[in-house]
Amino acid sequence: MTGKTGAKAGPRTGVVEQGTSQTHGNTHILHFLVRIPRTMESVWPAFSTPEGLAAWWTPADVLEPRLGGAVTLRELGSGRVTAWDVDRVAEYTVEAAGRIRFHLERDGEQASVLRFTHEFEGEGESESGWRARFERLLAGLRA
């Protein structure tokens, strides 16, 4: 297991706090902790709506926001919503990308923490790729 820690930032800007990766055989698991200077309710659409996902990650051509709902993430494929807890957890499992989980928690009155997990097989995403996406997410939330 390897770990990387991002640079510190102030509470108003947010920070991609840590990234770790694990490999078990052909299965890779990436974890990130992202501190977001916005409430859970205001951040939730970034992980749970087609417009929100497209703004910082990838367009969702299909997204049925419920457990078992269909999801199609452009360039990643189709699959299912494998976990759904409104305002807290959105998890998508798609053919070419594996399992992608966004878990939000409160961090005081005006902030939230994203606990992110990406589990996939074979070659795929890197820590730096997800770090860049989370930096885009934070930049978009500042705008």
Number of C-alpha atoms within 10 A of each C-alpha: 8 9 13 13 12 14 9 11 12 9 13 13 15 24 21 23 17 18 21 16 18 14 14 9 8 9 13 19 21 21 19 25 21 23 26 27 23 24 18 21 14 13 22 22 15 19 22 24 16 21 15 18 17 16 13 20 17 16 19 21 14 16 20 15 19 16 15 14 16 18 22 22 24 13 11 15 16 20 22 21 23 20 20 20 13 14 17 18 20 22 22 27 24 21 14 16 22 21 20 20 23 21 20 27 16 17 16 11 10 14 20 23 24 24 17 19 20 23 20 22 16 12 10 12 15 13 18 11 10 19 18 14 14 22 16 15 20 21 13 12 17 13 5
